[in-house]
Amino acid sequence: MFTDAEKKGYNKKIAWNKGKTGILSEETKKKMSLAKKGKKHSEETKKKMSFAQKGKKLSEETKKKMSLAQKGLVTSEETKKKISLVQKGKKLSEEHKQNISFAQKKRLGHVKK
C-alpha cells in the first residue's frame, strides 16, 4: 500500500520551483528585502544560529578570501577609542598572557613555527 519512503514520512512530490532560477522579479526581491529590514533576531535565535556554525571548518580558499576582504580597511579613531574603552580593566589569566606573548613572538619571527 505504501512505499518505504512514504512510510518514513518522505514527500515524493517534486517542488514546483525545483531547478528553476530567476523566478522572483527584482521588484519582489526588493519588497522581501524591505520587509526584513530593521528586524532583530531574538537571543534564542542567535544562539541557534551560533550553534549551527560551531565546529565548521573553513577551507583555505575561504580563509584567503576573508583575509583579502579585510586588507586595506582602516579603523577610524572613534572605533579605536571604543575598542580601547571596552578592553580597559580586563584581567587576563597568566595562561592567556603567555598565549598572546607566544603568538606575537611567532608572528614577529622570534619563534620557529
C-alpha positions, 0 to 999 in steps of 0.5 A, spaced: 500 500 500 505 504 501 512 505 499 518 505 504 519 512 503 512 514 504 512 510 510 518 514 513 514 520 512 518 522 505 514 527 500 515 524 493 512 530 490 517 534 486 517 542 488 514 546 483 520 551 483 525 545 483 531 547 478 528 553 476 532 560 477 530 567 476 523 566 478 522 572 483 522 579 479 527 584 482 521 588 484 519 582 489 526 581 491 526 588 493 519 588 497 522 581 501 528 585 502 524 591 505 520 587 509 526 584 513 529 590 514 530 593 521 528 586 524 532 583 530 533 576 531 531 574 538 537 571 543 534 564 542 535 565 535 542 567 535 544 562 539 541 557 534 544 560 529 551 560 533 550 553 534 549 551 527 556 554 525 560 551 531 565 546 529 565 548 521 571 548 518 573 553 513 577 551 507 583 555 505 580 558 499 575 561 504 580 563 509 584 567 503 578 570 501 576 573 508 583 575 509 583 579 502 576 582 504 579 585 510 586 588 507 586 595 506 580 597 511 582 602 516 579 603 523 577 610 524 579 613 531 572 613 534 572 605 533 579 605 536 577 609 542 571 604 543 575 598 542 580 601 547 574 603 552 571 596 552 578 592 553 580 597 559 580 593 566 580 586 563 584 581 567 587 576 563 589 569 566 597 568 566 595 562 561 592 567 556 598 572 557 603 567 555 598 565 549 598 572 546 606 573 548 607 566 544 603 568 538 606 575 537 613 572 538 611 567 532 608 572 528 614 577 529 619 571 527 622 570 534 619 563 534 620 557 529 613 555 527 
